[in-house]
Amino acid sequence: MWATGFTEPYYKADLSETNKLKFVKYRLPAVSEGNVSVTPIDSFEAPMISVTQGSIIRNGKLYLPFGFGNDERYPGKLCVYDLDLKKKIVDIDFTESLNGYEPQCVLEYNGHLYVVVTRYNV
């Protein structure tokens, strides 16, 4: 089980050099274990990219959409992180193709990945 977050409060640090994305892996306990406490078993950090949205893990890769459509400061993108290598391996820019729509999450259906988008002020 992986969790994503920031090393500093996002809205205070914005895109500062000190704020990083943080990826933390936990052992996924069995339901039969009842109430448990989980502790990190692995983690890594990556440069801050902007507002992140709903991600998905598929075949050891984390697909993380972020940004605000075609906003110049926070363009809509999809980053792919290899969780074994602990680094970003792909950066897909949606600035032109999203036409102002904001990427919200990545879903898998029938073996294909889909990026769900919304328009501003929805």
C-alpha positions as a LaTeX table, in Angstrom:
\begin{tabular}{lrrr}
\hline
Residue & $x$ (\AA) & $y$ (\AA) & $z$ (\AA) \\
\hline
Met1 & 0.00 & 0.00 & 0.00 \\
Trp2 & 1.48 & 3.35 & $-1.06$ \\
Ala3 & 0.53 & 6.82 & 0.21 \\
Thr4 & 1.52 & 10.11 & $-1.42$ \\
Gly5 & 1.85 & 13.50 & 0.17 \\
Phe6 & 4.20 & 16.42 & 0.71 \\
Thr7 & 7.16 & 17.02 & 3.02 \\
Glu8 & 5.70 & 20.44 & 3.96 \\
Pro9 & 2.14 & 21.79 & 4.02 \\
Tyr10 & 1.42 & 22.33 & 0.32 \\
Tyr11 & $-0.48$ & 25.61 & 0.40 \\
Lys12 & 2.15 & 27.26 & 2.61 \\
Ala13 & 5.21 & 26.09 & 0.70 \\
Asp14 & 3.75 & 26.08 & $-2.84$ \\
Leu15 & 6.56 & 25.19 & $-5.24$ \\
Ser16 & 9.43 & 25.99 & $-2.88$ \\
Glu17 & 12.74 & 24.22 & $-3.29$ \\
Thr18 & 12.35 & 22.58 & 0.11 \\
Asn19 & 8.88 & 21.06 & $-0.42$ \\
Lys20 & 8.95 & 17.60 & $-2.03$ \\
Leu21 & 6.47 & 14.93 & $-3.01$ \\
Lys22 & 6.75 & 12.03 & $-0.59$ \\
Phe23 & 5.86 & 8.44 & $-1.44$ \\
Val24 & 5.56 & 6.02 & 1.49 \\
Lys25 & 4.97 & 2.27 & 1.29 \\
Tyr26 & 3.20 & 0.34 & 4.04 \\
Arg27 & 2.54 & $-3.36$ & 4.47 \\
Leu28 & $-1.12$ & $-3.98$ & 3.65 \\
Pro29 & $-2.51$ & $-5.91$ & 6.63 \\
Ala30 & $-5.02$ & $-8.70$ & 6.15 \\
Val31 & $-8.59$ & $-7.94$ & 7.21 \\
Ser32 & $-8.36$ & $-10.90$ & 9.59 \\
Glu33 & $-5.66$ & $-9.06$ & 11.58 \\
Gly34 & $-8.30$ & $-6.72$ & 13.01 \\
Asn35 & $-7.16$ & $-3.32$ & 14.24 \\
Val36 & $-3.50$ & $-2.76$ & 13.42 \\
Ser37 & $-0.93$ & 0.01 & 13.38 \\
Val38 & 1.00 & 0.38 & 10.17 \\
Thr39 & 4.59 & 1.56 & 9.90 \\
Pro40 & 6.46 & 2.59 & 6.75 \\
Ile41 & 8.55 & $-0.12$ & 5.08 \\
Asp42 & 9.91 & 2.02 & 2.22 \\
Ser43 & 9.80 & 5.61 & 1.02 \\
Phe44 & 11.29 & 8.12 & $-1.39$ \\
Glu45 & 10.93 & 11.79 & $-2.27$ \\
Ala46 & 10.67 & 13.58 & $-5.61$ \\
Pro47 & 10.66 & 17.25 & $-6.67$ \\
Met48 & 7.39 & 19.11 & $-6.05$ \\
Ile49 & 5.26 & 19.41 & $-9.20$ \\
Ser50 & 2.01 & 21.21 & $-8.16$ \\
Val51 & $-1.45$ & 20.14 & $-7.06$ \\
Thr52 & $-1.66$ & 16.36 & $-7.29$ \\
Gln53 & $-4.83$ & 14.38 & $-7.91$ \\
Gly54 & $-6.03$ & 10.76 & $-7.72$ \\
Ser55 & $-3.36$ & 8.29 & $-8.76$ \\
Ile56 & $-3.26$ & 4.60 & $-9.60$ \\
Ile57 & $-0.56$ & 1.94 & $-9.35$ \\
Arg58 & $-0.29$ & $-0.54$ & $-12.19$ \\
Asn59 & 2.56 & $-2.99$ & $-12.80$ \\
Gly60 & 4.86 & $-1.28$ & $-10.30$ \\
Lys61 & 4.29 & 2.17 & $-11.80$ \\
Leu62 & 2.44 & 5.03 & $-10.10$ \\
Tyr63 & 0.45 & 7.22 & $-12.52$ \\
Leu64 & 0.00 & 10.66 & $-10.93$ \\
Pro65 & $-2.03$ & 13.41 & $-12.65$ \\
Phe66 & $-1.63$ & 17.01 & $-11.54$ \\
Gly67 & $-2.05$ & 20.62 & $-12.55$ \\
Phe68 & $-4.86$ & 22.83 & $-13.83$ \\
Gly69 & $-5.44$ & 22.07 & $-17.53$ \\
Asn70 & $-3.61$ & 24.67 & $-19.61$ \\
Asp71 & $-2.60$ & 26.98 & $-16.72$ \\
Glu72 & 0.90 & 28.33 & $-17.43$ \\
Arg73 & 2.16 & 27.96 & $-13.87$ \\
Tyr74 & 0.55 & 24.56 & $-13.16$ \\
Pro75 & 0.00 & 22.85 & $-16.52$ \\
Gly76 & $-2.02$ & 19.63 & $-16.65$ \\
Lys77 & 0.35 & 16.67 & $-16.76$ \\
Leu78 & 0.66 & 13.01 & $-15.94$ \\
Cys79 & 3.85 & 11.79 & $-14.26$ \\
Val80 & 4.73 & 8.12 & $-14.13$ \\
Tyr81 & 6.98 & 6.95 & $-11.29$ \\
Asp82 & 8.71 & 3.57 & $-11.23$ \\
Leu83 & 8.26 & 2.45 & $-7.64$ \\
Asp84 & 11.15 & $-0.03$ & $-7.83$ \\
Leu85 & 13.60 & 2.52 & $-9.25$ \\
Lys86 & 12.11 & 5.28 & $-7.05$ \\
Lys87 & 12.15 & 7.88 & $-9.81$ \\
Lys88 & 9.99 & 9.59 & $-12.41$ \\
Ile89 & 10.27 & 7.83 & $-15.77$ \\
Val90 & 7.65 & 9.65 & $-17.89$ \\
Asp91 & 6.23 & 13.18 & $-17.90$ \\
Ile92 & 3.24 & 13.63 & $-20.25$ \\
Asp93 & 2.17 & 17.23 & $-20.91$ \\
Phe94 & $-1.58$ & 17.63 & $-21.49$ \\
Thr95 & $-1.47$ & 21.43 & $-21.92$ \\
Glu96 & $-2.61$ & 21.39 & $-25.55$ \\
Ser97 & $-4.78$ & 18.28 & $-25.55$ \\
Leu98 & $-6.85$ & 19.01 & $-22.42$ \\
Asn99 & $-8.15$ & 22.28 & $-23.84$ \\
Gly100 & $-8.50$ & 23.85 & $-20.39$ \\
Tyr101 & $-9.72$ & 20.73 & $-18.60$ \\
Glu102 & $-8.09$ & 19.71 & $-15.31$ \\
Pro103 & $-6.84$ & 16.13 & $-14.81$ \\
Gln104 & $-8.51$ & 14.63 & $-11.73$ \\
Cys105 & $-7.57$ & 10.97 & $-11.54$ \\
Val106 & $-6.43$ & 7.92 & $-13.46$ \\
Leu107 & $-8.67$ & 4.86 & $-13.78$ \\
Glu108 & $-8.13$ & 1.41 & $-15.27$ \\
Tyr109 & $-10.88$ & $-0.25$ & $-17.30$ \\
Asn110 & $-10.54$ & $-3.34$ & $-19.50$ \\
Gly111 & $-6.75$ & $-3.13$ & $-19.42$ \\
His112 & $-6.58$ & 0.54 & $-20.46$ \\
Leu113 & $-5.77$ & 3.62 & $-18.40$ \\
Tyr114 & $-8.04$ & 6.66 & $-18.58$ \\
Val115 & $-7.43$ & 10.18 & $-17.26$ \\
Val116 & $-10.62$ & 11.71 & $-15.84$ \\
Val117 & $-10.82$ & 15.48 & $-16.41$ \\
Thr118 & $-13.13$ & 18.32 & $-15.33$ \\
Arg119 & $-13.60$ & 21.92 & $-16.33$ \\
Tyr120 & $-12.76$ & 24.78 & $-13.94$ \\
Asn121 & $-15.47$ & 25.87 & $-11.49$ \\
Val122 & $-17.31$ & 22.55 & $-11.56$ \\
\hline
\end{tabular}
